[in-house]
Amino acid sequence: MYEHILVVDDEKEIADLLEVYLKNDGYTVHKFYNGLDALQCINETDLDLAILDIMLPDTDGFRISGLYCAQPISEYDERHRLRLPANAG
């Protein structure tokens, strides 16, 4: 089960709402409003899942996703990517 979830969105209302829902379900949430802080968290924290905004002011979610997926993980674990475009619908 996923326990440590990274949430990155420069729209604070969205990040805050995701944090509330995830914490209510018992997850540990690492929330950031910019990419640079999120990159530091990726290097220092063993994360299970990342929810990323693609269009950030200081970097983009694709770069963060690439670094997140490049982190070493156990042979029994794998990292998945799910992309939800802003214009979905």
C-alpha positions as a Markdown table, in Angstrom:
| # | Residue | x | y | z |
|---|---|---|---|---|
| 1 | Met | 0.0 | 0.0 | 0.0 |
| 2 | Tyr | 1.2 | 3.5 | -0.7 |
| 3 | Glu | 2.0 | 5.5 | 2.4 |
| 4 | His | 4.1 | 8.5 | 1.5 |
| 5 | Ile | 2.6 | 10.6 | -1.3 |
| 6 | Leu | 4.2 | 13.6 | -2.9 |
| 7 | Val | 1.8 | 16.3 | -4.1 |
| 8 | Val | 3.1 | 19.2 | -6.2 |
| 9 | Asp | 0.9 | 21.9 | -7.5 |
| 10 | Asp | 1.4 | 25.7 | -7.7 |
| 11 | Glu | -2.3 | 26.2 | -7.3 |
| 12 | Lys | -2.5 | 26.1 | -3.5 |
| 13 | Glu | -6.2 | 25.3 | -3.4 |
| 14 | Ile | -5.7 | 22.1 | -5.4 |
| 15 | Ala | -2.7 | 21.0 | -3.4 |
| 16 | Asp | -4.4 | 21.7 | -0.1 |
| 17 | Leu | -7.5 | 19.9 | -1.1 |
| 18 | Leu | -5.6 | 16.8 | -2.2 |
| 19 | Glu | -3.7 | 16.9 | 1.1 |
| 20 | Val | -6.9 | 17.0 | 3.1 |
| 21 | Tyr | -8.4 | 14.0 | 1.2 |
| 22 | Leu | -5.2 | 11.9 | 1.4 |
| 23 | Lys | -4.5 | 12.6 | 5.0 |
| 24 | Asn | -8.1 | 11.7 | 5.9 |
| 25 | Asp | -7.4 | 8.3 | 4.3 |
| 26 | Gly | -4.3 | 7.9 | 6.4 |
| 27 | Tyr | -1.6 | 8.8 | 4.0 |
| 28 | Thr | 1.5 | 10.8 | 4.8 |
| 29 | Val | 1.5 | 13.7 | 2.4 |
| 30 | His | 4.6 | 15.7 | 1.3 |
| 31 | Lys | 3.0 | 18.8 | -0.3 |
| 32 | Phe | 4.9 | 21.5 | -2.2 |
| 33 | Tyr | 3.8 | 24.5 | -4.3 |
| 34 | Asn | 6.9 | 24.5 | -6.5 |
| 35 | Gly | 9.1 | 22.0 | -8.3 |
| 36 | Leu | 12.4 | 22.9 | -6.6 |
| 37 | Asp | 11.2 | 22.0 | -3.2 |
| 38 | Ala | 9.7 | 18.8 | -4.5 |
| 39 | Leu | 13.0 | 17.8 | -6.2 |
| 40 | Gln | 14.7 | 18.2 | -2.8 |
| 41 | Cys | 12.0 | 16.0 | -1.2 |
| 42 | Ile | 12.5 | 13.3 | -3.8 |
| 43 | Asn | 16.2 | 13.1 | -3.1 |
| 44 | Glu | 15.6 | 13.0 | 0.7 |
| 45 | Thr | 12.4 | 10.9 | 1.1 |
| 46 | Asp | 11.3 | 7.4 | 0.2 |
| 47 | Leu | 8.1 | 8.2 | -1.7 |
| 48 | Asp | 5.5 | 5.7 | -2.8 |
| 49 | Leu | 3.5 | 7.9 | -5.2 |
| 50 | Ala | 3.8 | 11.3 | -6.8 |
| 51 | Ile | 0.8 | 13.5 | -7.9 |
| 52 | Leu | 2.3 | 16.3 | -10.1 |
| 53 | Asp | 1.2 | 19.4 | -11.8 |
| 54 | Ile | 2.8 | 19.5 | -15.2 |
| 55 | Met | 2.9 | 23.3 | -15.6 |
| 56 | Leu | 4.9 | 24.7 | -12.7 |
| 57 | Pro | 6.5 | 28.1 | -12.7 |
| 58 | Asp | 10.0 | 27.0 | -11.8 |
| 59 | Thr | 10.2 | 23.6 | -13.6 |
| 60 | Asp | 7.8 | 21.1 | -15.1 |
| 61 | Gly | 6.2 | 18.0 | -13.8 |
| 62 | Phe | 7.8 | 15.9 | -16.5 |
| 63 | Arg | 11.3 | 16.7 | -15.1 |
| 64 | Ile | 10.1 | 15.9 | -11.6 |
| 65 | Ser | 8.5 | 12.7 | -12.9 |
| 66 | Gly | 11.7 | 11.6 | -14.6 |
| 67 | Leu | 13.7 | 12.1 | -11.4 |
| 68 | Tyr | 11.1 | 10.4 | -9.3 |
| 69 | Cys | 11.0 | 7.3 | -11.5 |
| 70 | Ala | 14.8 | 7.2 | -11.6 |
| 71 | Gln | 15.0 | 6.7 | -7.9 |
| 72 | Pro | 16.2 | 3.2 | -6.9 |
| 73 | Ile | 13.4 | 0.9 | -5.7 |
| 74 | Ser | 13.3 | -2.7 | -4.6 |
| 75 | Glu | 12.9 | -5.5 | -7.2 |
| 76 | Tyr | 9.4 | -6.2 | -5.9 |
| 77 | Asp | 8.2 | -2.7 | -6.4 |
| 78 | Glu | 7.6 | -0.6 | -9.5 |
| 79 | Arg | 6.6 | 3.0 | -10.2 |
| 80 | His | 3.7 | 3.8 | -12.5 |
| 81 | Arg | 2.8 | 7.0 | -14.3 |
| 82 | Leu | -0.7 | 8.2 | -14.8 |
| 83 | Arg | -1.0 | 11.4 | -16.8 |
| 84 | Leu | -4.2 | 13.5 | -16.5 |
| 85 | Pro | -4.1 | 16.4 | -18.9 |
| 86 | Ala | -5.6 | 19.7 | -17.8 |
| 87 | Asn | -8.0 | 19.7 | -20.8 |
| 88 | Ala | -9.3 | 16.2 | -20.1 |
| 89 | Gly | -13.0 | 16.0 | -20.7 |
